[in-house]
Amino acid sequence: MLHFHSLLAVAFTLSTSVMQAQAKAVFAHFIVGNAASHTIDDWADDIQQAKDASIDGFALNIGGDSYTGTQLTNAYSAAKTAGGFSLFISFDFAAYPSFDVDTVSNLINTYKDEPAQYKYNNMPLVSTFEGPDVAAEWPSIRSAVPGGIFFIPDWTSIKGSAPGNFSEYTDGALSWDVWPTGTDPIDISVDLSWKSILGSKAYMMGVSPWFYTNLPSKNYVQRGDDLWHDRWQQVIEVQPDFVEILTWNDFGESHYIGPLRPDGFPTGSERYVANNPHDAWRELLPYYIAAYKSGNSSLPVVDQVKLVYAHRPNPYSAGSADGTAGNPPYQTDPTYAPQQVSQDVISLSVLVKAAADVTVQIGDNSPTQLRAMNAGVNHFSVPFNGQTGNVTYTVSRDGRQMINAVGGTITDECNSGDVNWNAVVGSLLS
C-alpha cells in the first residue's frame, strides 16, 4: 500500500519572525564518549555541519571517561570560534551512575560562563540521560552554582509517573520516548502527557530518525521507516519549548545524523555503520526547523528541488535476522519479528516549489508513479515488494526533468549473510 503525507505550504522568505519565540531552540545530542580522538578541527567541522542544518547547539552527553574534560574544553573552544552555536552538558547517569554533587556542580561551574554556554534566563541549561533515582541531589547541585541552573533532565524511565519530582527539582523535562514501541507509527500521546504533567514548565521534545543496534549487550530494531518526517510533523503540531535530536553521533544505535567518525564506532558496530552515512537526513532540517520555530507561518523560499530517501539495504528475506528482535526485549512491551516493525519500504521526501511528478524505479522493474501535490515537503512510502537493484528517482514538471539519478541500492547480498537493519540514506538535488 502506497502512503502519502504532505507537509508545509511554502510561504515567503525566512524572516526574523522565525526567531520571535526566543525560547525555541533545536539541539542535537552529542555522545562525547564517541569523540575520544576529536581534535578542535573535528569539533569545528561537526559544529559547522550542524549550523548549516539550522541546529542551534549540542547537548554534550558525558560519562566518566578520562578524556571528558579535554573534549568539553575543545567543544566549547570550537563553538566560541564558530559563533552562533551553543552547548550544554547532559550528565549520563546510565553510563556513569557515580556522578555526585561535587563532580556535577564543579563541571557546571567550569563551563557555565563560556561564551558558547546555552543559557535560559541567564542560567546555564543542564540536562541528564536518566538519573531519577538521585533526583533529590539536584537542589544541592543548584545551590552550588552561583546564579542557579535551568534544569531539564531526561527521566523518561519513570514515564512521567512521579510529577512531584518535576515540580520540586526541575525546570522542565526531556522525553526520550521517540521510537514506536510496536508495529504502529508513533503518535503524540506521550508528548501531550509530559506537557500536562509539566504545566508551565519547559518541555524538550525528542526527535529521532531510526533505531537499530546489534552489539554484544543488545540486538534489536524499532520502527523507523517514515519516523524522521512524521516526528517533525509532530514537533510542528505540539510546539514544544525545545527540541533535541537523538542523536548526532550514536553510531552503535544507528540514529546518528552527523558525519561518520570511524574512531567513534563502538566495537561490533562497524559491520552495519561503516560506509553507511546518514548526512542526508540533515538536508531538509532547515525547512522543518523553520516551520517549528515560526508555527508553520514563515518558511525558506525553495530555490532547489531536493529529494531525500531512506531504506534498508536488504529486504528482510535476503538473509538471517541474526537474532535481532523487533522492540527492546528487556521492556514490558511485546517483541516482534524485526520485519514487522521495520518494513521493506523506501521512505521518500521531496522538496519542490510547485506540484511535480515523482517516479521511483527499483532495478528494471516497473516504476512507481507519484505526485508531489504541494509546494514544500511531500512525503511518500514506496514498498520494495521483493524488488532489488539500483533505485532511480526522477522529479519532473510539465515534462521537464529536474532530477533523474540513481540513489541507493537494494540488494539480496548481505554482509556475512545477515540482513542489515540500518538505513541507507541519501539525497539528490536539482
Disulfide bonds with the S-S distance in Angstrom:
none
